[in-house]
Amino acid sequence: MSIWKELYDIFDKERSRWQQSSASKQAIAFELKANLGFLADALSSGLSQSAIASGLECSIFEAKLKEGAALTALNRRKVTLKFIGEFAEFAKYVGKENDALVENAYSKIKSLQKLVAAEPNKSHDLRIKSLFRFLVFLVAHLEEQPLSRTSAKKA
């Protein structure tokens, strides 16, 4: 086998791995954005807690987790004080990497789903609104759009 063939095989293998990684990143980011959009619509329309909990998706995340996809590849930047702006509630995430943030988001989703199923008559409004705020923060971080009070007022 020639050196060119070996080099091409290495290149082809790396390109394939990169394409799979890129697809994984896009799929997880899409699922997070879809959950955020769903929560926004559900909260504005007054959807029931059980409908909200059952409408949140985790299937892509779970599939990528089984595949061993690297969650840090979504955005390699850590959360900074400059990024969170005046939103003190997100200060605890300063210095955190994406894998921790994404896992936290899905952990919150799974926890909410289990709590709503276990106690359907109890109010889970605070958890739902907290999840919404966290998803806004996470999606903004993934898209490298720093949080600001002025952008929050425009929306």
N, CA, C and O of each residue as an XYZ file, in Angstrom:
620
protein
N       0.849     -1.171      0.000
C       0.000      0.000      0.000
C       0.902      1.244      0.000
O       1.899      1.304      0.720
N       0.535      2.213     -0.807
C       1.360      3.413     -0.921
C       1.111      4.365      0.245
O       0.102      4.276      0.945
N       2.044      5.262      0.428
C       1.919      6.265      1.484
C       0.707      7.158      1.243
O       0.055      7.597      2.190
N       0.407      7.429     -0.040
C      -0.741      8.269     -0.382
C      -2.054      7.609      0.010
O      -2.978      8.267      0.487
N      -2.121      6.320     -0.194
C      -3.323      5.570      0.173
C      -3.510      5.599      1.690
O      -4.622      5.789      2.182
N      -2.418      5.411      2.422
C      -2.492      5.438      3.885
C      -2.911      6.821      4.384
O      -3.747      6.941      5.280
N      -2.318      7.866      3.792
C      -2.673      9.230      4.181
C      -4.138      9.534      3.865
O      -4.834     10.165      4.660
N      -4.595      9.084      2.703
C      -5.989      9.309      2.336
C      -6.925      8.583      3.298
O      -7.948      9.134      3.705
N      -6.581      7.359      3.660
C      -7.413      6.598      4.596
C      -7.514      7.309      5.949
O      -8.582      7.359      6.559
N      -6.393      7.853      6.400
C      -6.396      8.591      7.667
C      -7.281      9.828      7.539
O      -8.107     10.103      8.410
N      -7.100     10.570      6.446
C      -7.901     11.767      6.203
C      -9.385     11.422      6.136
O     -10.213     12.095      6.751
N      -9.715     10.381      5.395
C     -11.108      9.986      5.218
C     -11.744      9.592      6.553
O     -12.892      9.943      6.827
N     -11.006      8.876      7.364
C     -11.501      8.453      8.670
C     -11.748      9.671      9.574
O     -12.773      9.748     10.251
N     -10.808     10.611      9.579
C     -10.949     11.819     10.395
C     -12.101     12.695      9.905
O     -12.849     13.256     10.706
N     -12.236     12.805      8.593
C     -13.335     13.596      8.030
C     -14.681     12.992      8.427
O     -15.609     13.716      8.786
N     -14.782     11.688      8.363
C     -16.017     11.001      8.743
C     -16.325     11.230     10.225
O     -17.470     11.481     10.599
N     -15.293     11.139     11.058
C     -15.463     11.359     12.492
C     -15.906     12.800     12.758
O     -16.780     13.034     13.593
N     -15.311     13.765     12.053
C     -15.662     15.167     12.218
C     -17.109     15.420     11.788
O     -17.836     16.160     12.450
N     -17.522     14.803     10.680
C     -18.891     14.987     10.200
C     -19.901     14.421     11.191
O     -20.950     15.020     11.424
N     -19.582     13.263     11.776
C     -20.470     12.678     12.781
C     -20.549     13.579     14.006
O     -21.627     13.793     14.561
N     -19.406     14.103     14.422
C     -19.357     14.993     15.573
C     -20.177     16.248     15.308
O     -20.911     16.709     16.182
N     -20.056     16.792     14.125
C     -20.800     17.992     13.746
C     -22.305     17.715     13.755
O     -23.091     18.541     14.218
N     -22.692     16.563     13.248
C     -24.114     16.194     13.238
C     -24.636     16.027     14.662
O     -25.760     16.432     14.959
N     -23.832     15.435     15.546
C     -24.230     15.271     16.944
C     -24.438     16.618     17.611
O     -25.421     16.822     18.324
N     -23.503     17.543     17.374
C     -23.614     18.883     17.959
C     -24.898     19.559     17.496
O     -25.636     20.126     18.301
N     -25.153     19.496     16.212
C     -26.333     20.152     15.662
C     -27.620     19.522     16.188
O     -28.591     20.227     16.464
N     -27.629     18.205     16.326
C     -28.832     17.515     16.802
C     -29.148     17.891     18.246
O     -30.302     18.164     18.577
N     -28.139     17.908     19.101
C     -28.365     18.258     20.507
C     -28.771     19.724     20.625
O     -29.687     20.057     21.377
N     -28.095     20.596     19.889
C     -28.449     22.022     19.913
C     -29.883     22.221     19.426
O     -30.624     23.029     19.987
N     -30.273     21.490     18.389
C     -31.642     21.593     17.879
C     -32.647     21.136     18.932
O     -33.671     21.789     19.136
N     -32.363     20.021     19.600
C     -33.289     19.517     20.614
C     -33.434     20.518     21.763
O     -34.537     20.731     22.266
N     -32.328     21.128     22.176
C     -32.393     22.137     23.238
C     -33.218     23.344     22.801
O     -34.042     23.845     23.567
N     -32.997     23.812     21.569
C     -33.765     24.952     21.047
C     -35.244     24.596     20.905
O     -36.115     25.421     21.182
N     -35.522     23.372     20.475
C     -36.916     22.931     20.343
C     -37.592     22.891     21.712
O     -38.747     23.295     21.844
N     -36.880     22.408     22.728
C     -37.429     22.393     24.085
C     -37.677     23.813     24.586
O     -38.688     24.076     25.236
N     -36.760     24.725     24.286
C     -36.933     26.121     24.688
C     -38.151     26.732     23.995
O     -38.966     27.389     24.641
N     -38.276     26.523     22.710
C     -39.428     27.038     21.969
C     -40.737     26.462     22.480
O     -41.729     27.176     22.628
N     -40.729     25.167     22.749
C     -41.923     24.511     23.284
C     -42.300     25.104     24.640
O     -43.468     25.406     24.886
N     -41.307     25.270     25.521
C     -41.584     25.836     26.846
C     -42.141     27.251     26.743
O     -43.076     27.604     27.461
N     -41.577     28.058     25.861
C     -42.065     29.433     25.683
C     -43.527     29.426     25.247
O     -44.348     30.159     25.797
N     -43.846     28.603     24.267
C     -45.227     28.513     23.786
C     -46.156     27.939     24.852
O     -47.281     28.410     25.025
N     -45.679     26.918     25.567
C     -46.492     26.274     26.598
C     -46.794     27.237     27.739
O     -47.921     27.284     28.232
N     -45.796     28.002     28.157
C     -46.008     28.959     29.245
C     -46.942     30.092     28.827
O     -47.774     30.537     29.618
N     -46.808     30.553     27.601
C     -47.668     31.657     27.153
C     -49.103     31.208     26.899
O     -50.030     32.013     26.995
N     -49.293     29.936     26.576
C     -50.650     29.451     26.310
C     -51.302     28.799     27.526
O     -52.462     28.390     27.461
N     -50.566     28.699     28.636
C     -51.138     28.125     29.849
C     -51.344     26.624     29.798
O     -52.281     26.106     30.407
N     -50.494     25.928     29.089
C     -50.567     24.469     28.987
C     -50.398     23.835     30.368
O     -49.702     24.387     31.219
N     -51.019     22.701     30.592
C     -50.935     22.040     31.895
C     -49.519     21.532     32.156
O     -48.742     21.294     31.231
N     -49.207     21.372     33.449
C     -47.883     20.881     33.847
C     -47.576     19.521     33.249
O     -46.458     19.273     32.796
N     -48.561     18.645     33.247
C     -48.320     17.297     32.720
C     -48.070     17.341     31.219
O     -47.241     16.590     30.705
N     -48.780     18.217     30.512
C     -48.559     18.354     29.068
C     -47.178     18.941     28.788
O     -46.505     18.540     27.838
N     -46.764     19.892     29.619
C     -45.429     20.479     29.454
C     -44.362     19.421     29.687
O     -43.446     19.262     28.880
N     -44.485     18.698     30.794
C     -43.484     17.684     31.129
C     -43.391     16.603     30.057
O     -42.294     16.170     29.703
N     -44.529     16.172     29.544
C     -44.498     15.112     28.532
C     -44.055     15.633     27.168
O     -43.620     14.855     26.319
N     -44.161     16.935     26.953
C     -43.757     17.513     25.672
C     -42.272     17.780     25.540
O     -41.782     18.012     24.435
N     -41.549     17.752     26.649
C     -40.106     17.991     26.605
C     -39.378     16.750     26.093
O     -39.689     15.629     26.495
N     -38.422     16.957     25.217
C     -37.708     15.858     24.556
C     -36.305     15.645     25.119
O     -35.614     16.601     25.470
N     -35.900     14.393     25.198
C     -34.543     14.025     25.625
C     -33.958     12.933     24.739
O     -32.835     12.489     24.978
N     -34.687     12.495     23.729
C     -34.290     11.312     22.962
C     -32.961     11.469     22.229
O     -32.163     10.532     22.199
N     -32.708     12.633     21.640
C     -31.446     12.826     20.916
C     -30.283     12.827     21.897
O     -29.249     12.208     21.645
N     -30.455     13.523     23.014
C     -29.408     13.557     24.035
C     -29.085     12.151     24.524
O     -27.917     11.777     24.624
N     -30.117     11.374     24.829
C     -29.905     10.014     25.322
C     -29.198      9.153     24.288
O     -28.313      8.371     24.636
N     -29.576      9.286     23.016
C     -28.932      8.516     21.948
C     -27.467      8.912     21.802
O     -26.600      8.051     21.656
N     -27.192     10.207     21.840
C     -25.808     10.682     21.694
C     -24.972     10.298     22.904
O     -23.773     10.048     22.778
N     -25.591     10.249     24.069
C     -24.891      9.838     25.278
C     -24.471      8.376     25.176
O     -23.363      8.012     25.570
N     -25.364      7.537     24.642
C     -25.039      6.119     24.446
C     -23.920      5.933     23.434
O     -23.112      5.013     23.553
N     -23.876      6.819     22.427
C     -22.823      6.756     21.414
C     -21.492      7.264     21.951
O     -20.445      7.020     21.352
N     -21.529      7.962     23.066
C     -20.310      8.537     23.627
C     -19.930      9.863     23.000
O     -18.752     10.217     22.967
N     -20.914     10.603     22.501
C     -20.649     11.901     21.866
C     -20.085     12.883     22.887
O     -20.519     12.913     24.039
N     -19.118     13.683     22.459
C     -18.494     14.684     23.326
C     -19.356     15.940     23.362
O     -19.539     16.607     22.344
N     -19.877     16.255     24.528
C     -20.756     17.413     24.667
C     -19.980     18.722     24.715
O     -20.556     19.787     24.490
N     -18.689     18.661     25.004
C     -17.889     19.887     25.059
C     -17.726     20.496     23.680
O     -17.414     21.681     23.565
N     -17.930     19.715     22.639
C     -17.723     20.205     21.276
C     -18.812     21.179     20.819
O     -18.657     21.822     19.781
N     -19.903     21.299     21.565
C     -20.981     22.210     21.170
C     -20.498     23.659     21.112
O     -20.841     24.397     20.188
N     -19.725     24.048     22.071
C     -19.166     25.404     22.146
C     -18.012     25.296     23.130
O     -18.227     24.941     24.289
N     -16.834     25.584     22.707
C     -15.658     25.357     23.545
C     -15.407     26.459     24.573
O     -14.455     26.371     25.347
N     -16.233     27.477     24.591
C     -16.026     28.576     25.529
C     -16.696     28.285     26.868
O     -17.794     27.732     26.930
N     -16.005     28.672     27.930
C     -16.592     28.562     29.258
C     -17.463     29.786     29.512
O     -17.291     30.832     28.885
N     -18.389     29.638     30.431
C     -19.249     30.753     30.816
C     -18.396     31.778     31.572
O     -17.607     31.419     32.446
N     -18.566     33.052     31.223
C     -17.818     34.126     31.880
C     -18.779     35.111     32.541
O     -19.975     35.128     32.250
N     -18.229     35.926     33.432
C     -19.036     36.976     34.061
C     -19.550     37.954     33.021
O     -20.680     38.432     33.118
N     -18.727     38.253     32.031
C     -19.145     39.162     30.964
C     -20.342     38.578     30.210
O     -21.257     39.308     29.830
N     -20.332     37.268     29.997
C     -21.424     36.622     29.268
C     -22.748     36.737     30.018
O     -23.773     37.050     29.412
N     -22.741     36.488     31.326
C     -24.005     36.487     32.073
C     -24.520     37.888     32.368
O     -25.683     38.054     32.736
N     -23.668     38.900     32.210
C     -24.107     40.277     32.414
C     -24.644     40.503     33.812
O     -23.984     40.172     34.797
N     -25.832     41.062     33.904
C     -26.443     41.411     35.190
C     -27.299     40.283     35.769
O     -27.960     40.473     36.790
N     -27.292     39.140     35.143
C     -28.138     38.028     35.592
C     -27.402     37.199     36.645
O     -26.761     36.196     36.329
N     -27.507     37.635     37.897
C     -26.782     37.012     39.006
C     -27.166     35.547     39.216
O     -26.371     34.771     39.745
N     -28.362     35.169     38.812
C     -28.794     33.780     39.028
C     -27.926     32.778     38.267
O     -27.902     31.595     38.605
N     -27.206     33.252     37.232
C     -26.353     32.362     36.445
C     -24.890     32.414     36.870
O     -24.049     31.761     36.252
N     -24.570     33.183     37.919
C     -23.183     33.315     38.381
C     -22.593     31.966     38.795
O     -21.386     31.753     38.675
N     -23.425     31.071     39.274
C     -22.919     29.761     39.704
C     -22.395     28.926     38.539
O     -21.723     27.918     38.755
N     -22.694     29.334     37.311
C     -22.229     28.591     36.139
C     -20.959     29.178     35.523
O     -20.444     28.638     34.543
N     -20.449     30.273     36.083
C     -19.222     30.883     35.564
C     -18.079     29.869     35.677
O     -17.866     29.266     36.729
N     -17.358     29.696     34.580
C     -16.250     28.741     34.538
C     -16.662     27.339     34.118
O     -15.807     26.480     33.906
N     -17.952     27.100     33.996
C     -18.434     25.767     33.608
C     -18.301     25.563     32.104
O     -18.406     26.503     31.316
N     -18.070     24.317     31.732
C     -17.982     23.968     30.317
C     -19.322     23.420     29.851
O     -20.207     23.119     30.652
N     -19.445     23.300     28.540
C     -20.721     22.900     27.944
C     -21.220     21.540     28.374
O     -22.422     21.354     28.561
N     -20.321     20.586     28.534
C     -20.800     19.260     28.910
C     -21.575     19.325     30.222
O     -22.622     18.691     30.354
N     -21.072     20.082     31.190
C     -21.765     20.212     32.474
C     -23.095     20.940     32.309
O     -24.088     20.571     32.936
N     -23.117     21.970     31.473
C     -24.349     22.744     31.268
C     -25.419     21.926     30.553
O     -26.588     21.948     30.940
N     -25.016     21.209     29.511
C     -25.976     20.403     28.753
C     -26.505     19.262     29.619
O     -27.705     18.990     29.624
N     -25.613     18.597     30.352
C     -26.058     17.528     31.253
C     -27.008     18.080     32.307
O     -27.992     17.430     32.658
N     -26.719     19.272     32.812
C     -27.582     19.909     33.803
C     -28.966     20.185     33.220
O     -29.980     19.960     33.881
N     -29.007     20.672     31.983
C     -30.292     20.956     31.333
C     -31.133     19.689     31.221
O     -32.314     19.686     31.571
N     -30.521     18.621     30.734
C     -31.283     17.380     30.580
C     -31.620     16.754     31.927
O     -32.652     16.097     32.063
N     -30.772     16.949     32.913
C     -31.076     16.473     34.257
C     -32.305     17.200     34.810
O     -33.167     16.588     35.440
N     -32.373     18.503     34.568
C     -33.530     19.291     35.008
C     -34.805     18.829     34.292
O     -35.871     18.746     34.902
N     -34.685     18.533     33.004
C     -35.847     18.066     32.236
C     -36.338     16.733     32.785
O     -37.531     16.560     33.038
N     -35.409     15.786     32.970
C     -35.791     14.460     33.482
C     -36.387     14.561     34.884
O     -37.380     13.902     35.192
N     -35.782     15.381     35.723
C     -36.278     15.568     37.084
C     -37.697     16.134     37.071
O     -38.565     15.665     37.806
N     -37.924     17.137     36.237
C     -39.264     17.726     36.121
C     -40.276     16.684     35.657
O     -41.373     16.597     36.209
N     -39.919     15.898     34.656
C     -40.830     14.872     34.148
C     -41.188     13.866     35.235
O     -42.347     13.470     35.358
N     -40.199     13.451     36.021
C     -40.453     12.477     37.085
C     -41.295     13.079     38.208
O     -42.199     12.425     38.729
N     -41.000     14.320     38.579
C     -41.765     14.965     39.652
C     -43.217     15.199     39.260
O     -44.120     14.986     40.068
N     -43.445     15.633     38.037
C     -44.820     15.858     37.570
C     -45.581     14.534     37.521
O     -46.763     14.485     37.860
N     -44.912     13.469     37.102
C     -45.564     12.153     37.063
C     -45.864     11.646     38.475
O     -46.915     11.049     38.710
N     -44.945     11.882     39.414
C     -45.120     11.392     40.781
C     -46.144     12.212     41.563
O     -46.903     11.662     42.361
N     -46.167     13.526     41.335
C     -47.080     14.408     42.059
C     -47.802     15.335     41.076
O     -47.495     16.524     41.002
N     -48.755     14.793     40.325
C     -49.417     15.595     39.292
C     -50.260     16.753     39.831
O     -50.501     17.721     39.110
N     -50.704     16.672     41.067
C     -51.560     17.726     41.626
C     -50.769     18.843     42.303
O     -51.335     19.879     42.652
N     -49.477     18.642     42.488
C     -48.629     19.656     43.112
C     -48.197     20.673     42.052
O     -48.006     20.320     40.889
N     -48.048     21.922     42.455
C     -47.611     22.962     41.514
C     -46.100     22.866     41.277
O     -45.305     22.884     42.216
N     -45.734     22.764     40.021
C     -44.322     22.710     39.625
C     -43.963     23.936     38.790
O     -43.007     23.918     38.015
N     -44.742     24.994     38.959
C     -44.541     26.230     38.196
C     -43.125     26.780     38.320
O     -42.510     27.152     37.320
N     -42.608     26.832     39.543
C     -41.270     27.391     39.743
C     -40.207     26.583     39.008
O     -39.297     27.152     38.405
N     -40.322     25.264     39.058
C     -39.352     24.415     38.348
C     -39.445     24.622     36.839
O     -38.426     24.677     36.151
N     -40.650     24.735     36.337
C     -40.847     24.925     34.894
C     -40.253     26.262     34.455
O     -39.560     26.335     33.441
N     -40.524     27.309     35.216
C     -39.984     28.629     34.874
C     -38.466     28.666     35.032
O     -37.770     29.322     34.256
N     -37.961     27.965     36.034
C     -36.509     27.881     36.226
C     -35.853     27.155     35.051
O     -34.799     27.570     34.571
N     -36.472     26.085     34.597
C     -35.963     25.354     33.432
C     -35.982     26.254     32.204
O     -35.033     26.252     31.419
N     -37.046     27.017     32.033
C     -37.134     27.938     30.904
C     -35.978     28.937     30.930
O     -35.313     29.146     29.916
N     -35.740     29.551     32.087
C     -34.645     30.525     32.201
C     -33.298     29.865     31.923
O     -32.444     30.445     31.253
N     -33.109     28.650     32.439
C     -31.839     27.960     32.217
C     -31.646     27.634     30.736
O     -30.539     27.764     30.214
N     -32.704     27.216     30.060
C     -32.587     26.915     28.630
C     -32.307     28.176     27.814
O     -31.569     28.121     26.830
N     -32.886     29.310     28.207
C     -32.566     30.578     27.537
C     -31.072     30.850     27.686
O     -30.390     31.179     26.716
N     -30.577     30.710     28.902
C     -29.150     30.909     29.194
C     -28.283     29.955     28.378
O     -27.306     30.382     27.763
N     -28.628     28.677     28.368
C     -27.821     27.669     27.679
C     -27.814     27.879     26.167
O     -26.755     27.828     25.542
N     -28.966     28.109     25.584
C     -29.034     28.331     24.133
C     -28.262     29.597     23.760
O     -27.568     29.621     22.744
N     -28.378     30.639     24.566
C     -27.609     31.865     24.305
C     -26.113     31.574     24.367
O     -25.344     32.080     23.549
N     -25.703     30.763     25.332
C     -24.282     30.406     25.453
C     -23.821     29.591     24.249
O     -22.747     29.845     23.704
N     -24.610     28.628     23.838
C     -24.236     27.800     22.686
C     -24.120     28.642     21.420
O     -23.290     28.364     20.555
N     -24.959     29.673     21.317
C     -24.936     30.547     20.142
C     -24.016     31.753     20.328
O     -23.940     32.633     19.471
N     -23.316     31.773     21.472
C     -22.368     32.844     21.792
C     -23.016     34.226     21.730
O     -22.453     35.168     21.172
N     -24.210     34.326     22.312
C     -24.957     35.583     22.395
C     -25.047     35.990     23.865
O     -25.927     35.505     24.576
N     -24.161     36.867     24.338
C     -24.170     37.254     25.761
C     -25.537     37.765     26.214
O     -26.274     38.384     25.446
N     -25.851     37.496     27.456
C     -27.123     37.930     28.027
C     -27.050     39.411     28.385
O     -26.029     39.891     28.877
N     -28.138     40.124     28.135
C     -28.214     41.528     28.544
C     -29.665     41.880     28.825
O     -30.582     41.295     28.248
N     -29.861     42.834     29.708
C     -31.219     43.269     30.061
C     -31.911     43.899     28.859
O     -33.123     43.749     28.702
N     -31.169     44.598     28.011
C     -31.792     45.251     26.856
C     -32.298     44.234     25.854
O     -33.364     44.427     25.270
N     -31.551     43.144     25.639
C     -32.033     42.122     24.704
C     -33.228     41.386     25.285
O     -34.093     40.921     24.543
N     -33.282     41.277     26.607
C     -34.419     40.621     27.254
C     -35.676     41.476     27.119
O     -36.776     40.939     26.985
N     -35.526     42.806     27.152
C     -36.684     43.698     27.039
C     -37.221     43.751     25.621
O     -38.421     43.935     25.422
N     -36.347     43.593     24.627
C     -36.763     43.623     23.224
C     -37.595     42.407     22.856
O     -38.480     42.494     22.004
N     -37.318     41.273     23.492
C     -37.968     40.013     23.131
C     -39.375     39.922     23.600
O     -40.040     38.913     23.364
